[in-house]
Amino acid sequence: VQLVESGGGLVQAGGSLRLSCAASGIIFSRNAMAWYRQAPGKERELVAGITSGGTTKYADSVKGRLTISRDNAKNTVYLQMNSLKAEDTAVYYCNIDYMYGRRVNWGQGTRVTVSS
């Protein structure tokens, strides 16, 4: 099993980024996937999830600004991040949504830094 996140970087407040996560070693289309983030000194938290059928959910702190999507043909889940805030600064990871299944080994994550 391998999860490879990409797309992070340094962006000014109000800017946008699109994160990608390529998965291998799992039956991707059958799994609910999620994006998690871990800010410095804080626990990892789920910020967005998408079921195998495409139903999405978001943490209150990101609703209206982040959009999760998936491409089952490419075994890839995306996170479009708009109107970024300094408090979005974190390392972002994808994994199976823990509400629907057992998570697999974490990837290396992708770092997002938002300057205010």
MIGULO-937210 format. One line per 4 residues: their letters; for each residue x, y, z of C-alpha. Coordinates in steps of 0.02 Angstrom, whole numbers. Layout:
<nodes>
a> X:Y:Z ~ ... $
</nodes>
This chain:
<nodes>
vqlv> 0:0:0 ~ 66:170:-46 ~ -7:344:-32 ~ 87:485:-117 $
esgg> 32:663:-83 ~ 87:812:-186 ~ 42:991:-228 ~ 84:1081:-68 $
glvq> 187:1240:-57 ~ 198:1417:6 ~ 52:1530:-35 ~ -11:1698:25 $
aggs> -171:1712:123 ~ -319:1712:5 ~ -228:1605:-121 ~ -264:1431:-188 $
lrls> -181:1262:-201 ~ -233:1094:-269 ~ -170:940:-179 ~ -165:767:-256 $
caas> -147:595:-179 ~ -109:442:-283 ~ -153:277:-202 ~ -91:103:-243 $
giif> -111:-65:-162 ~ -292:-39:-112 ~ -456:-60:-205 ~ -471:127:-218 $
srna> -644:137:-293 ~ -720:41:-147 ~ -645:149:-11 ~ -704:310:68 $
mawy> -554:425:63 ~ -511:578:165 ~ -387:718:182 ~ -313:746:354 $
rqap> -196:881:415 ~ -77:904:558 ~ -27:1079:610 ~ 126:1110:718 $
gker> 93:1058:897 ~ -80:991:857 ~ -157:821:828 ~ -197:758:656 $
elva> -375:799:605 ~ -490:751:464 ~ -534:900:356 ~ -629:823:210 $
gits> -697:653:160 ~ -775:574:7 ~ -865:408:0 ~ -850:282:-140 $
ggtt> -1013:352:-207 ~ -953:532:-204 ~ -1038:599:-48 ~ -928:729:34 $
kyad> -907:799:209 ~ -802:938:280 ~ -740:1002:445 ~ -828:1162:494 $
svkg> -666:1259:484 ~ -646:1225:298 ~ -824:1220:233 ~ -848:1329:80 $
rlti> -660:1344:50 ~ -597:1166:22 ~ -669:1042:-102 ~ -627:857:-106 $
srdn> -648:753:-263 ~ -590:587:-331 ~ -546:504:-496 ~ -567:317:-477 $
aknt> -490:285:-647 ~ -329:366:-586 ~ -338:303:-406 ~ -318:484:-354 $
vylq> -405:597:-229 ~ -391:786:-240 ~ -412:933:-122 ~ -445:1102:-201 $
mnsl> -402:1235:-73 ~ -465:1412:-99 ~ -466:1568:9 ~ -325:1497:112 $
kaed> -294:1562:287 ~ -141:1559:398 ~ -228:1429:507 ~ -230:1309:359 $
tavy> -42:1292:376 ~ -8:1107:407 ~ 55:947:330 ~ -86:869:231 $
ycni> -109:681:214 ~ -234:570:128 ~ -293:403:191 ~ -448:297:207 $
dymy> -585:386:302 ~ -577:309:477 ~ -767:319:491 ~ -782:190:352 $
grrv> -630:79:366 ~ -459:47:436 ~ -328:171:386 ~ -171:110:300 $
nwgq> 9:167:322 ~ 26:355:308 ~ 119:433:164 ~ 246:572:183 $
gtrv> 114:708:168 ~ 128:873:79 ~ 164:1035:172 ~ 54:1186:150 $
tvss> 114:1352:218 ~ 1:1504:211 ~ 82:1671:243 ~ -24:1810:314 $
</nodes>
